[in-house]
Amino acid sequence: MLPPKLIKIKSDGNELVFVEMILKGVNGVKLPEPLYLYEYSKSLTKKGNKLSLTEKQIIALQKLNNNE
């Protein structure tokens, strides 16, 4: 899956910007599925915070916000 570079959150006007895909955990073991790391770019309270999402979570978030 190619993750979207930007996800807009309609409910609060936040935006998530894609940072990187994570394939291994902190212990070096391969994860069962990749995690996609995003960073809040527009939030007053969360700006700079990172959020990791699975492919299913990204799809659900896009459908919820009509960002397909």
N, CA, C and O atoms as a GROMACS GRO file, in nm:
protein
  272
    1MET      N    1   0.084  -0.119   0.000
    1MET     CA    2   0.000   0.000   0.000
    1MET      C    3   0.088   0.124   0.000
    1MET      O    4   0.185   0.134   0.075
    2LEU      N    5   0.053   0.218  -0.084
    2LEU     CA    6   0.116   0.349  -0.079
    2LEU      C    7   0.031   0.437   0.011
    2LEU      O    8  -0.084   0.467  -0.022
    3PRO      N    9   0.085   0.479   0.124
    3PRO     CA   10   0.004   0.559   0.216
    3PRO      C   11  -0.018   0.700   0.162
    3PRO      O   12   0.067   0.754   0.092
    4PRO      N   13  -0.133   0.758   0.194
    4PRO     CA   14  -0.156   0.897   0.153
    4PRO      C   15  -0.058   0.990   0.223
    4PRO      O   16  -0.027   0.970   0.340
    5LYS      N   17  -0.010   1.090   0.152
    5LYS     CA   18   0.086   1.183   0.210
    5LYS      C   19   0.020   1.276   0.311
    5LYS      O   20   0.086   1.325   0.403
    6LEU      N   21  -0.110   1.299   0.295
    6LEU     CA   22  -0.182   1.390   0.384
    6LEU      C   23  -0.320   1.335   0.413
    6LEU      O   24  -0.392   1.291   0.322
    7ILE      N   25  -0.358   1.336   0.540
    7ILE     CA   26  -0.493   1.297   0.581
    7ILE      C   27  -0.552   1.416   0.657
    7ILE      O   28  -0.495   1.460   0.757
    8LYS      N   29  -0.664   1.466   0.609
    8LYS     CA   30  -0.732   1.578   0.675
    8LYS      C   31  -0.842   1.523   0.765
    8LYS      O   32  -0.919   1.436   0.724
    9ILE      N   33  -0.848   1.574   0.887
    9ILE     CA   34  -0.949   1.533   0.984
    9ILE      C   35  -1.056   1.642   0.988
    9ILE      O   36  -1.030   1.754   1.034
   10LYS      N   37  -1.175   1.610   0.939
   10LYS     CA   38  -1.281   1.711   0.928
   10LYS      C   39  -1.330   1.761   1.063
   10LYS      O   40  -1.361   1.879   1.078
   11SER      N   41  -1.338   1.672   1.162
   11SER     CA   42  -1.402   1.708   1.288
   11SER      C   43  -1.332   1.822   1.361
   11SER      O   44  -1.398   1.903   1.426
   12ASP      N   45  -1.199   1.830   1.352
   12ASP     CA   46  -1.128   1.935   1.425
   12ASP      C   47  -1.028   2.014   1.341
   12ASP      O   48  -0.956   2.098   1.394
   13GLY      N   49  -1.024   1.988   1.210
   13GLY     CA   50  -0.936   2.064   1.122
   13GLY      C   51  -0.790   2.021   1.125
   13GLY      O   52  -0.706   2.085   1.063
   14ASN      N   53  -0.760   1.914   1.196
   14ASN     CA   54  -0.622   1.865   1.201
   14ASN      C   55  -0.580   1.806   1.067
   14ASN      O   56  -0.664   1.767   0.985
   15GLU      N   57  -0.450   1.800   1.046
   15GLU     CA   58  -0.394   1.734   0.929
   15GLU      C   59  -0.281   1.643   0.975
   15GLU      O   60  -0.202   1.679   1.062
   16LEU      N   61  -0.275   1.525   0.916
   16LEU     CA   62  -0.169   1.429   0.943
   16LEU      C   63  -0.082   1.418   0.818
   16LEU      O   64  -0.134   1.398   0.708
   17VAL      N   65   0.048   1.432   0.835
   17VAL     CA   66   0.143   1.423   0.724
   17VAL      C   67   0.223   1.294   0.741
   17VAL      O   68   0.276   1.266   0.848
   18PHE      N   69   0.233   1.217   0.632
   18PHE     CA   70   0.307   1.091   0.635
   18PHE      C   71   0.455   1.117   0.660
   18PHE      O   72   0.515   1.206   0.599
   19VAL      N   73   0.515   1.037   0.752
   19VAL     CA   74   0.656   1.051   0.786
   19VAL      C   75   0.736   0.931   0.736
   19VAL      O   76   0.832   0.946   0.661
   20GLU      N   77   0.694   0.810   0.777
   20GLU     CA   78   0.767   0.691   0.737
   20GLU      C   79   0.685   0.565   0.763
   20GLU      O   80   0.586   0.566   0.836
   21MET      N   81   0.730   0.455   0.700
   21MET     CA   82   0.669   0.325   0.722
   21MET      C   83   0.762   0.247   0.815
   21MET      O   84   0.883   0.243   0.794
   22ILE      N   85   0.704   0.185   0.917
   22ILE     CA   86   0.782   0.109   1.014
   22ILE      C   87   0.756  -0.040   0.993
   22ILE      O   88   0.642  -0.085   0.997
   23LEU      N   89   0.864  -0.115   0.970
   23LEU     CA   90   0.853  -0.258   0.944
   23LEU      C   91   0.901  -0.344   1.060
   23LEU      O   92   0.865  -0.461   1.070
   24LYS      N   93   0.982  -0.286   1.150
   24LYS     CA   94   1.037  -0.361   1.264
   24LYS      C   95   1.008  -0.289   1.394
   24LYS      O   96   1.004  -0.166   1.398
   25GLY      N   97   0.988  -0.367   1.500
   25GLY     CA   98   0.967  -0.311   1.632
   25GLY      C   99   1.098  -0.263   1.693
   25GLY      O  100   1.204  -0.276   1.632
   26VAL      N  101   1.090  -0.208   1.813
   26VAL     CA  102   1.209  -0.156   1.879
   26VAL      C  103   1.312  -0.266   1.909
   26VAL      O  104   1.430  -0.238   1.924
   27ASN      N  105   1.265  -0.389   1.918
   27ASN     CA  106   1.355  -0.501   1.945
   27ASN      C  107   1.414  -0.560   1.817
   27ASN      O  108   1.487  -0.658   1.823
   28GLY      N  109   1.382  -0.502   1.702
   28GLY     CA  110   1.437  -0.548   1.575
   28GLY      C  111   1.358  -0.659   1.509
   28GLY      O  112   1.394  -0.704   1.400
   29VAL      N  113   1.252  -0.704   1.572
   29VAL     CA  114   1.170  -0.812   1.517
   29VAL      C  115   1.070  -0.754   1.416
   29VAL      O  116   1.011  -0.649   1.440
   30LYS      N  117   1.054  -0.824   1.305
   30LYS     CA  118   0.960  -0.779   1.201
   30LYS      C  119   0.818  -0.776   1.257
   30LYS      O  120   0.774  -0.871   1.322
   31LEU      N  121   0.747  -0.668   1.230
   31LEU     CA  122   0.608  -0.653   1.274
   31LEU      C  123   0.517  -0.739   1.188
   31LEU      O  124   0.548  -0.763   1.071
   32PRO      N  125   0.405  -0.786   1.243
   32PRO     CA  126   0.311  -0.867   1.164
   32PRO      C  127   0.253  -0.791   1.046
   32PRO      O  128   0.219  -0.851   0.943
   33GLU      N  129   0.240  -0.660   1.059
   33GLU     CA  130   0.196  -0.575   0.949
   33GLU      C  131   0.265  -0.440   0.965
   33GLU      O  132   0.295  -0.398   1.077
   34PRO      N  133   0.290  -0.372   0.854
   34PRO     CA  134   0.361  -0.243   0.865
   34PRO      C  135   0.277  -0.138   0.938
   34PRO      O  136   0.154  -0.140   0.933
   35LEU      N  137   0.346  -0.048   1.004
   35LEU     CA  138   0.282   0.068   1.065
   35LEU      C  139   0.323   0.191   0.986
   35LEU      O  140   0.437   0.202   0.942
   36TYR      N  141   0.229   0.281   0.968
   36TYR     CA  142   0.253   0.404   0.895
   36TYR      C  143   0.255   0.518   0.996
   36TYR      O  144   0.156   0.542   1.065
   37LEU      N  145   0.367   0.587   1.003
   37LEU     CA  146   0.385   0.692   1.101
   37LEU      C  147   0.346   0.827   1.040
   37LEU      O  148   0.397   0.866   0.935
   38TYR      N  149   0.257   0.896   1.108
   38TYR     CA  150   0.210   1.028   1.066
   38TYR      C  151   0.240   1.129   1.175
   38TYR      O  152   0.256   1.094   1.292
   39GLU      N  153   0.248   1.255   1.135
   39GLU     CA  154   0.272   1.363   1.230
   39GLU      C  155   0.164   1.468   1.213
   39GLU      O  156   0.129   1.506   1.101
   40TYR      N  157   0.110   1.515   1.326
   40TYR     CA  158   0.012   1.624   1.322
   40TYR      C  159   0.081   1.751   1.275
   40TYR      O  160   0.186   1.787   1.327
   41SER      N  161   0.022   1.818   1.176
   41SER     CA  162   0.087   1.937   1.121
   41SER      C  163   0.009   2.067   1.142
   41SER      O  164   0.065   2.175   1.126
   42LYS      N  165  -0.119   2.057   1.177
   42LYS     CA  166  -0.199   2.180   1.190
   42LYS      C  167  -0.261   2.200   1.328
   42LYS      O  168  -0.317   2.307   1.354
   43SER      N  169  -0.254   2.105   1.414
   43SER     CA  170  -0.322   2.111   1.542
   43SER      C  171  -0.258   2.211   1.638
   43SER      O  172  -0.135   2.224   1.642
   44LEU      N  173  -0.340   2.280   1.712
   44LEU     CA  174  -0.288   2.373   1.813
   44LEU      C  175  -0.231   2.296   1.932
   44LEU      O  176  -0.134   2.340   1.994
   45THR      N  177  -0.292   2.182   1.965
   45THR     CA  178  -0.250   2.108   2.084
   45THR      C  179  -0.167   1.984   2.053
   45THR      O  180  -0.094   1.936   2.140
   46LYS      N  181  -0.175   1.932   1.931
   46LYS     CA  182  -0.105   1.808   1.897
   46LYS      C  183   0.007   1.826   1.794
   46LYS      O  184   0.072   1.729   1.757
   47LYS      N  185   0.029   1.948   1.748
   47LYS     CA  186   0.127   1.972   1.642
   47LYS      C  187   0.262   1.912   1.679
   47LYS      O  188   0.315   1.937   1.788
   48GLY      N  189   0.317   1.834   1.588
   48GLY     CA  190   0.446   1.768   1.612
   48GLY      C  191   0.434   1.629   1.672
   48GLY      O  192   0.528   1.551   1.664
   49ASN      N  193   0.318   1.598   1.731
   49ASN     CA  194   0.298   1.463   1.785
   49ASN      C  195   0.288   1.363   1.671
   49ASN      O  196   0.241   1.395   1.562
   50LYS      N  197   0.333   1.242   1.698
   50LYS     CA  198   0.329   1.138   1.596
   50LYS      C  199   0.221   1.036   1.629
   50LYS      O  200   0.188   1.012   1.745
   51LEU      N  201   0.167   0.976   1.523
   51LEU     CA  202   0.060   0.878   1.535
   51LEU      C  203   0.090   0.764   1.439
   51LEU      O  204   0.109   0.787   1.320
   52SER      N  205   0.094   0.641   1.490
   52SER     CA  206   0.117   0.527   1.402
   52SER      C  207  -0.016   0.459   1.374
   52SER      O  208  -0.098   0.439   1.463
   53LEU      N  209  -0.037   0.425   1.247
   53LEU     CA  210  -0.162   0.366   1.202
   53LEU      C  211  -0.135   0.242   1.118
   53LEU      O  212  -0.034   0.234   1.049
   54THR      N  213  -0.226   0.146   1.127
   54THR     CA  214  -0.220   0.030   1.038
   54THR      C  215  -0.292   0.066   0.909
   54THR      O  216  -0.358   0.170   0.899
   55GLU      N  217  -0.279  -0.020   0.810
   55GLU     CA  218  -0.348   0.004   0.682
   55GLU      C  219  -0.499   0.012   0.703
   55GLU      O  220  -0.565   0.098   0.645
   56LYS      N  221  -0.553  -0.077   0.785
   56LYS     CA  222  -0.698  -0.076   0.811
   56LYS      C  223  -0.741   0.054   0.878
   56LYS      O  224  -0.847   0.107   0.846
   57GLN      N  225  -0.660   0.104   0.970
   57GLN     CA  226  -0.694   0.229   1.038
   57GLN      C  227  -0.691   0.348   0.942
   57GLN      O  228  -0.774   0.438   0.952
   58ILE      N  229  -0.595   0.348   0.850
   58ILE     CA  230  -0.587   0.455   0.750
   58ILE      C  231  -0.711   0.454   0.662
   58ILE      O  232  -0.770   0.558   0.635
   59ILE      N  233  -0.750   0.336   0.616
   59ILE     CA  234  -0.868   0.323   0.530
   59ILE      C  235  -0.992   0.371   0.603
   59ILE      O  236  -1.074   0.444   0.546
   60ALA      N  237  -1.007   0.331   0.729
   60ALA     CA  238  -1.123   0.372   0.809
   60ALA      C  239  -1.123   0.524   0.829
   60ALA      O  240  -1.228   0.588   0.819
   61LEU      N  241  -1.007   0.581   0.856
   61LEU     CA  242  -0.996   0.725   0.877
   61LEU      C  243  -1.028   0.802   0.750
   61LEU      O  244  -1.093   0.907   0.755
   62GLN      N  245  -0.984   0.751   0.636
   62GLN     CA  246  -1.014   0.815   0.508
   62GLN      C  247  -1.163   0.810   0.479
   62GLN      O  248  -1.221   0.909   0.433
   63LYS      N  249  -1.226   0.696   0.504
   63LYS     CA  250  -1.370   0.686   0.479
   63LYS      C  251  -1.448   0.779   0.571
   63LYS      O  252  -1.544   0.843   0.528
   64LEU      N  253  -1.405   0.787   0.696
   64LEU     CA  254  -1.472   0.872   0.793
   64LEU      C  255  -1.465   1.019   0.753
   64LEU      O  256  -1.558   1.095   0.777
   65ASN      N  257  -1.352   1.058   0.693
   65ASN     CA  258  -1.331   1.198   0.656
   65ASN      C  259  -1.346   1.224   0.507
   65ASN      O  260  -1.316   1.334   0.460
   66ASN      N  261  -1.394   1.126   0.433
   66ASN     CA  262  -1.412   1.139   0.287
   66ASN      C  263  -1.287   1.185   0.216
   66ASN      O  264  -1.293   1.270   0.127
   67ASN      N  265  -1.172   1.128   0.254
   67ASN     CA  266  -1.043   1.164   0.193
   67ASN      C  267  -0.999   1.057   0.094
   67ASN      O  268  -0.879   1.046   0.069
   68GLU      N  269  -1.088   0.981   0.038
   68GLU     CA  270  -1.050   0.866  -0.045
   68GLU      C  271  -0.977   0.904  -0.169
   68GLU      O  272  -0.940   0.817  -0.248
   0.00000   0.00000   0.00000
